[in-house]
Amino acid sequence: MNARPVLFGLAIAVGIVTLYWLFMSAEPEWTPAVGSTGGTLDIPDEAAGVGDELPPPETSPVAGRESSVAAPATPDKGARDTITGSGATVIRLRVTNDLGRPLSGVDVELSFAPPEQIQPAQLFGTRLRPLETHEIRLKTREDGTCETRTNAWLYGLTVRTVLAEHAEFEKRIRVTNPPPQVLEQDIVLARLGSATIRVVDASGNATDALLRIRPKAMWITHGRTLRLAHARKNAPATFSNVIPGAYIVDVIDVGTTAREKPAYRRTSSGRSKGALDSQSKSLFVLAFTDVEVRAGVTCERTMRLPSLGALELRIVDGSEAFEDGKVVLLAPTHKLEDIPDDIRSSVIAQDASSLERAIGPGGIVRIERVPPGAHRLEVRAGPHALPHAFAITIDDTSASRHHTLDLQSARVDFGIEGGSREHLVGATLHVTRDQEVKGSVIQLAGTSEISLWPLAAGTYVVELRDPDGQALARKRFDVRPRKSSEVRLSLEDTVAVQVRVRDRTGTPTLAFVRVRRKDSDAARSLRIPRGTGAIQLLPGTWLLSARTVPGHPAFGVERELELRAGFDRELEFDLR
């Protein structure tokens, strides 16, 4: 029998055991909490979040930030041993409402997790399961207090409290190492409020409507799960169990192509709320108003809709009707003066409510139930949905509800020169109008020639990006109405950077290298499977940092690297 395969397999087994021992030998000891329920390990649901559904616009001083708990006056050693047993920590909590009154019967959950970087499940670079946590469940007494003792590792102490008709509380507490003898924490659970909204039309008659409530400081609402309620002619819309704070209530028109669809997102309390289908192609704000919700109080409000009427548009390109595309009507979701100056342009560009209609025969588009006022329009034309922006104003006259929009479209032919054909596999062309946030993304499908038509006049920036999002070429150009032009992009040859990463034992291991240009905050992370590998970067100045799994969960200090075409480089990260 050939002993060589046997010896080879035995060597591999010994190596794996040795590697496992090296990582596990540094793991600090931690013990289950004394007095826990059942002594079992619970695996938390990582998808359960408290901030996805309706984040509080104003956060209480207690619940709003991560805190550092210091020990109060230390009791004498004999008293400590009598109360808790040697080596344990006493955790005392006091729960009150926003009026300072003690709350009894509050469900309190304490969870403890060891440091993430020492989890053996991450030994080979992939998390096989979520972090195991140990939990203690308590209820507050008549005076609003509860107390427990534990030997658990307090590195990851999280406190959660739940009581009906009160805001939920969840906070991760930073604990000193070694932990103090006594941890004390005051928790405030604000009483919830409610709002009832009645909707009337321009004549003052009660009408059916779909309403949405959202925190006033939630500047970007697109894609968020928000609460909805129906107002009827004989009954107002009711929003119950609302965290106190400033809100905006919208009357929305979901259009004929959209519908209210049950979409659920689990919260920490296990409750689920209905939400508007995020895939809806039509969500238009007809009117909105500010609402202040107070603890323990029902806010009543009546919303009056403006005069709604039909808007008729005719889309042309020069003298000919244009039919290939759709029209998007945009409406604001905030008062302009309420939006902070530093984010105003971004909010306006990203978060206006929209209503879409396909362009019909003869270039005609008809949109029902449009309120008066200033509106922005986009005609997204052609196979690449290239945007053409327009602004219209609707008043009380009939003529203001009939508009002809001329695209005055231009044509641009793009050509890509230099570099390697491999660069174009999976590459995309990003065309953005100057000073705008959004743009058009065109898949190249390996081709080096592409034409864009119909393109609106203006100044544009075009970027060619590889599948990882790295810019391979960039150019700024002008487009004139009804003119054809040509833009050539030159690909630079990339520079190969040979990277080697050593972990705390000096051994090459699974690593990630983060790279970004020196003049940019945009970064991307590249996987180095065995601690050694080559990455391709364009010439220029780059900043690189590395981390390993599981030894170094955070990226280290950035290293600056100057790259020149034709000169490959080597870089080693020694994290010992």
VEXZA-345445 format. One record per residue (C-alpha): z, y, x; residue in three letters. Coordinates in steps of 0.2 Angstrom, whole numbers, padded with zeros to 4 digits, always signed. Each point is the difference from the previous one (the first is absolute). Example, Ala and Ser with C-alpha at 12.3 -4.5 7.8 and 13.67 -1.06 7.14 Angstrom:
<rs>
+0039-0022+0062ALA-0003+0017+0006SER
</rs>
This chain:
<rs>
+0000+0000+0000MET-0005+0017+0007ASN+0016+0010+0002ALA-0008+0017+0002ARG-0002+0005-0018PRO+0018-0006-0004VAL+0006+0011+0015LEU-0011+0015-0006PHE+0007-0001-0018GLY+0018-0002+0007LEU-0003+0016+0010ALA-0006+0010-0015ILE+0015-0006-0010ALA+0012+0005+0013VAL-0008+0017+0002GLY+0001+0003-0019ILE+0019-0004+0000VAL+0003+0011+0015THR-0009+0015-0008LEU+0010-0003-0016TYR+0016-0001+0010TRP-0004+0016+0009LEU-0002+0010-0015PHE+0014-0007-0010MET+0013+0001+0014SER+0001+0019-0002ALA+0003-0001-0019GLU+0017+0008-0004PRO+0011-0011-0011GLU+0002+0005-0018TRP+0010-0009-0013THR-0002-0001-0019PRO+0010+0012-0010ALA+0017-0005-0005VAL+0002-0001-0019GLY-0019-0001-0004SER-0007-0008-0016THR-0004-0018+0004GLY-0002+0002+0018GLY-0019-0001-0002THR-0014+0009+0009LEU-0011+0011-0012ASP-0017+0005+0006ILE-0004+0017-0007PRO-0017+0004-0009ASP-0009+0012+0012GLU-0011+0006-0014ALA+0015+0007-0010ALA+0001+0018+0003GLY+0009+0014-0008VAL-0011+0014+0005GLY-0017-0006-0008ASP+0003+0003-0018GLU+0008+0017-0002LEU+0008+0007+0015PRO+0014+0013-0003PRO-0007+0018+0003PRO+0018+0006+0005GLU+0010-0012+0010THR+0019+0000-0001SER+0009+0003+0016PRO+0007-0017+0001VAL-0015-0010-0005ALA-0014+0010+0008GLY+0002-0004+0019ARG+0005-0013+0012GLU+0018+0004+0005SER+0012-0004+0014SER+0017-0007-0005VAL+0014+0003+0012ALA+0017-0007-0001ALA+0014+0009-0009PRO+0018+0000+0007ALA+0002-0017+0008THR+0014-0010-0008PRO+0013-0008+0012ASP-0005-0017+0007LYS+0013-0010-0010GLY-0006+0007-0017ALA-0018-0004+0005ARG+0003-0018+0003ASP+0011-0001-0016THR-0014+0007-0011ILE-0016-0007+0007THR+0003-0013+0013GLY-0004+0003+0019SER-0017+0006+0004GLY-0006+0004-0018ALA-0005+0018-0006THR+0006+0007-0017VAL-0013+0008-0010ILE+0006+0012-0014ARG-0011+0008-0013LEU+0003+0013-0013ARG-0013+0003-0014VAL+0000+0015-0011THR-0013+0009-0011ASN-0007+0017+0002ASP+0016+0008-0008LEU+0011-0009+0012GLY+0007-0013-0012ARG+0004-0017+0006PRO-0012-0014-0006LEU+0006-0017-0004SER-0010-0016-0001GLY-0014+0006+0012VAL-0009-0014+0008ASP+0001+0002+0019VAL-0010-0010+0012GLU+0003+0000+0019LEU-0013-0008+0011SER+0000-0004+0018PHE-0014-0004+0012ALA+0000-0004+0019PRO-0012+0011+0011PRO-0018-0004-0004GLU-0005-0001+0018GLN+0010-0016+0003ILE-0007-0010-0015GLN-0006-0017+0007PRO-0013+0000-0014ALA-0009+0013+0010GLN+0000-0010+0016LEU-0019-0004+0000PHE-0005+0017-0006GLY-0001-0003-0019THR+0014+0003-0013ARG+0002-0017-0008LEU+0012+0006-0013ARG+0009+0016-0005PRO+0017+0004+0009LEU+0014-0010-0007GLU+0014+0011-0007THR+0017-0004-0005HIS+0007+0008-0016GLU+0016+0005-0008ILE+0001+0004-0019ARG+0014+0011-0007LEU+0005+0010-0015LYS+0009+0016+0000THR+0018+0001-0008ARG+0006+0012-0013GLU+0003+0013+0013ASP-0018-0002+0006GLY+0004-0009+0017THR-0003-0017+0007CYS+0004-0007+0017GLU-0005-0015+0010THR+0002-0006+0018ARG-0013-0008+0011THR-0003-0007+0017ASN-0019+0002-0003ALA-0012+0009+0013TRP+0000+0018-0007LEU-0016+0005+0009TYR-0010-0001-0016GLY+0013+0005-0013LEU-0008+0005-0017THR+0009+0006-0015VAL-0007-0001-0018ARG+0008+0004-0016THR-0006-0002-0018VAL+0007+0007-0017LEU-0009+0002-0016ALA-0005+0017-0005GLU+0003+0006+0018HIS-0011+0003+0015ALA-0001-0015+0012GLU+0007+0002+0017PHE-0007-0008+0016GLU+0004+0005+0018LYS+0000-0007+0017ARG+0015+0004+0010ILE+0001+0002+0019ARG+0015-0008+0007VAL+0007+0003+0018THR+0001-0015+0012ASN+0013-0007+0000PRO+0003+0004-0018PRO+0016+0010-0006PRO+0014-0009-0008GLN-0003+0009-0016VAL-0016+0006-0008LEU+0002+0012-0015GLU-0014+0007-0011GLN-0001+0011-0015ASP-0015-0004-0011ILE-0006+0012-0014VAL-0010-0008-0015LEU-0008+0014-0010ALA+0000-0002-0018ARG-0018-0002-0006LEU-0009+0012-0012GLY-0014-0001-0012SER-0014+0011-0007ALA-0009+0000-0017THR-0017+0009+0000ILE-0010+0005-0016ARG-0018+0004+0001VAL-0010+0012-0011VAL-0018+0005+0000ASP-0006+0018+0002ALA+0003+0003-0019SER+0018-0006+0001GLY-0002-0016-0008ASN+0008-0016+0007ALA-0012-0012+0008THR+0000-0016+0009ASP+0000+0000+0019ALA+0003-0010+0016LEU+0013+0008+0011LEU+0005-0003+0018ARG+0016+0006+0009ILE+0000+0003+0019ARG+0012+0009+0012PRO-0005+0018+0003LYS+0001-0002+0019ALA-0012-0016+0000MET-0015+0010+0006TRP-0012-0016+0001ILE+0000-0010-0016THR-0015-0010+0003HIS+0003-0018+0001GLY+0019+0002-0005ARG+0008-0011-0013THR+0006+0013-0013LEU+0009-0001-0017ARG-0010+0002-0016LEU+0004+0003-0018ALA-0009+0003-0016HIS+0003+0015-0012ALA-0005-0003-0018ARG-0002+0012-0014LYS+0016-0005-0008ASN+0010-0004+0016ALA+0002+0008+0017PRO-0003-0009+0017ALA+0017-0005+0007THR+0004-0003+0019PHE+0017-0007+0001SER+0011-0005+0016ASN-0008+0014+0010VAL+0008+0005+0017ILE+0006+0019-0002PRO-0012+0012+0008GLY-0016+0011-0002ALA-0015-0009-0007TYR-0018+0003-0007ILE-0005-0007-0016VAL-0019-0003-0002ASP-0011-0002-0015VAL-0013-0012+0006ILE-0017-0006-0006ASP-0004-0017+0007VAL-0018+0001-0007GLY-0010-0013-0009THR-0003-0011+0015THR+0018-0001+0005ALA+0015-0008-0009ARG+0019-0001+0002GLU+0002-0016+0009LYS+0017-0008+0003PRO+0003+0001+0019ALA+0017-0005+0006TYR+0010+0004+0016ARG+0017-0008+0002ARG+0014+0011+0004THR+0017-0004+0009SER+0008-0002-0017SER-0013-0013-0006GLY-0007+0012-0014ARG-0018+0002-0002SER-0010+0015-0007LYS-0017+0002-0007GLY-0012+0010+0010ALA-0018+0007-0001LEU-0013-0012+0007ASP-0003+0007+0017SER-0018-0005-0001GLN-0003+0011-0015SER-0016+0010+0003LYS+0006+0014-0011SER+0017+0009+0000LEU-0002+0018-0005PHE+0015+0012-0003VAL-0003+0011-0016LEU+0017+0009+0002ALA+0016+0000+0010PHE+0017+0008+0000THR+0016+0001+0010ASP+0015-0010-0007VAL+0018+0001+0007GLU+0010-0016-0003VAL+0018+0001+0001ARG+0013-0014+0001ALA+0007-0006-0017GLY-0011+0012-0009VAL-0016-0003-0011THR-0013+0014+0004CYS-0012+0004-0015GLU-0016+0009+0003ARG-0016+0003-0010THR-0017+0001+0009MET-0015+0009-0008ARG-0017-0006+0005LEU-0014+0013+0003PRO-0016+0001-0010SER-0010-0015+0005LEU-0018-0001-0001GLY-0016-0009+0007ALA-0008+0004+0016LEU-0018-0003+0003GLU-0008+0000+0017LEU-0018-0002+0006ARG-0002-0006+0018ILE-0017+0005+0009VAL-0006+0000+0017ASP-0012+0014+0001GLY-0011+0000-0015SER+0002-0019-0003GLU+0014-0009-0010ALA+0012-0010+0011PHE+0007-0016-0008GLU+0006-0011+0015ASP+0019+0003+0001GLY+0015+0005-0010LYS+0010+0016-0004VAL+0019+0002+0004VAL+0009+0014-0009LEU+0016+0005+0009LEU+0016+0008-0007ALA+0016+0006+0009PRO+0016-0010-0001THR+0011+0014+0007HIS+0002+0019-0001LYS-0008+0007+0015LEU+0015+0011+0004GLU+0012-0015+0000ASP-0009-0010+0014ILE+0006+0004+0017PRO-0013+0010+0011ASP+0000-0013+0014ASP-0006-0014-0012ILE-0009+0010-0013ARG-0018-0004+0005SER+0004-0019+0003SER+0008-0001-0018VAL-0014+0009-0008ILE-0013-0011+0009ALA+0008-0017-0004GLN+0010+0001-0016ASP-0010+0009-0013ALA-0001-0010-0016SER-0018-0006-0003SER-0011-0005-0014LEU-0016-0009+0004GLU-0017-0001-0010ARG-0016-0008+0005ALA-0015+0011+0001ILE-0011-0005-0015GLY-0019+0002-0004PRO-0007+0017+0004GLY+0015+0004+0011GLY+0011+0003-0015ILE+0019-0003+0001VAL+0011+0003-0015ARG+0019+0000+0002ILE+0012+0002-0016GLU+0017+0008-0001ARG-0001+0012+0015VAL+0013+0014+0000PRO-0005+0018+0004PRO+0003+0007+0018GLY-0007-0001+0017ALA-0006-0018+0005HIS-0007-0008+0015ARG-0015-0012-0001LEU-0007-0013+0011GLU-0017-0008-0002VAL+0000-0016+0010ARG-0018-0003+0003ALA-0011-0014+0006GLY+0005-0018+0007PRO+0013+0007+0012HIS+0008+0011-0014ALA-0002+0016+0011LEU+0011+0014-0008PRO-0007+0016-0006HIS+0014+0013-0005ALA-0001+0012-0014PHE+0012+0012-0008ALA-0001+0005-0018ILE+0010+0011-0012THR+0002-0005-0019ILE+0006+0014-0012ASP-0001+0002-0019ASP-0019+0003+0000THR-0012-0014-0004SER-0011+0004+0015ALA+0014-0004+0012SER-0001-0018-0006ARG-0018-0002+0006HIS-0005+0000+0018HIS-0015-0005+0011THR+0005-0006+0017LEU-0013+0000+0014ASP+0003-0012+0015LEU-0012+0009+0011GLN+0001-0016+0010SER-0005-0003+0019ALA-0005-0015+0010ARG+0008-0005+0017VAL-0007-0014+0011ASP+0013-0007+0011PHE-0004-0010+0016GLY+0012-0009+0012ILE-0005+0000+0019GLU+0008-0009+0015GLY+0014-0012+0001GLY-0001-0018-0005SER-0006-0007-0017ARG+0017-0009+0000GLU+0008+0017-0004HIS-0010+0001-0016LEU+0006-0017-0007VAL+0012+0005-0014GLY-0001+0019+0004ALA+0001+0014-0013THR-0006+0017-0001LEU+0012+0013-0006HIS-0008+0016-0007VAL+0012+0014-0004THR-0003+0018-0006ARG+0008+0013+0011ASP+0018+0004-0005GLN+0001-0014-0013GLU+0012-0015+0001VAL-0011-0013-0009LYS-0017-0006+0006GLY-0013-0013-0003SER+0001-0017+0010VAL-0017-0009+0002ILE-0001-0018+0007GLN-0013-0001+0013LEU-0002-0019-0001ALA-0006-0001+0018GLY-0014+0013-0002THR-0003+0015+0012SER-0010+0010-0013GLU+0006+0007-0017ILE-0005+0014-0011SER+0011+0009-0012LEU-0006+0008-0015TRP+0004+0010-0011PRO+0011+0010+0011LEU+0008+0016-0005ALA-0002+0016+0011ALA+0014+0004+0012GLY+0008-0004+0017THR+0004-0018+0003TYR+0009-0011+0013VAL-0007-0018+0002VAL+0010-0013+0010GLU-0006-0018+0004LEU+0015-0012+0000ARG+0002-0018+0005ASP+0009-0012-0011PRO+0017+0004+0008ASP-0002+0019-0005GLY-0004+0006+0017GLN-0012+0014+0001ALA-0016-0005+0010LEU-0009+0016-0002ALA+0003+0017-0009ARG-0011+0015-0004LYS+0000+0016-0010ARG-0016+0006-0009PHE-0006+0012-0013ASP-0010-0005-0016VAL-0011+0013-0009ARG-0005-0001-0018PRO-0016-0010-0004ARG-0003-0003+0019LYS-0003-0016+0010SER+0009-0002+0017SER+0004-0013+0013GLU+0016-0004+0009VAL+0001-0011+0015ARG+0017-0008+0006LEU+0002-0006+0018SER+0012-0014+0003LEU+0010+0000+0016GLU+0003-0016+0009ASP+0018-0006-0002THR+0012-0003+0014VAL+0009-0017+0002ALA+0019+0002+0002VAL+0008-0016+0006GLN+0017+0000-0007VAL+0015-0011+0005ARG+0017+0000-0009VAL+0016-0008+0007ARG+0015-0003-0011ASP+0018+0001+0005ARG-0001-0016+0009THR-0015+0005+0010GLY-0011-0012-0009THR-0017+0005-0009PRO+0003-0002-0018THR-0007+0005-0017LEU-0002+0019+0000ALA-0007+0015-0009PHE-0007+0016+0009VAL-0001+0016-0009ARG-0014+0012+0005VAL-0004+0018-0005ARG-0009+0014+0007ARG+0010+0013+0009LYS-0005+0014-0012ASP+0002-0010-0016SER+0014-0007-0010ASP-0010-0014-0007ALA+0005-0017+0008ALA-0005-0018-0002ARG+0008-0016+0006SER-0009-0014+0009LEU+0006-0018+0002ARG+0001-0008+0017ILE+0003-0018-0004PRO+0007-0007+0016ARG+0005+0017+0009GLY-0016+0001+0009THR-0017+0007-0007GLY-0013+0013+0000ALA-0002+0015-0012ILE-0015+0011-0001GLN+0002+0019+0000LEU-0012+0015+0001LEU+0001+0011+0015PRO+0014+0013-0001GLY+0019+0002+0001THR+0010-0013-0009TRP+0018-0004-0003LEU+0006-0018-0001LEU+0016-0008-0004SER+0005-0019-0002ALA+0012-0011-0009ARG+0003-0019+0000THR+0006-0012-0013VAL+0014-0003-0002PRO+0008+0008+0015GLY-0005+0018-0003HIS-0003+0005-0018PRO-0003+0018+0004ALA-0014+0008+0010PHE+0005+0006+0017GLY-0004+0016+0010VAL-0018+0005-0001GLU-0011-0001+0016ARG-0014+0012+0003GLU-0016-0007+0005LEU-0016+0010+0005GLU-0016-0010-0003LEU-0017+0003+0007ARG-0016-0008-0004ALA-0005-0015+0012GLY+0018-0002+0007PHE+0010-0014-0008ASP+0019+0001+0002ARG+0015-0011+0000GLU+0017+0004-0007LEU+0017-0009+0000GLU+0015+0002-0011PHE+0016-0007+0007ASP+0013+0000-0014LEU+0014-0008+0010ARG
</rs>
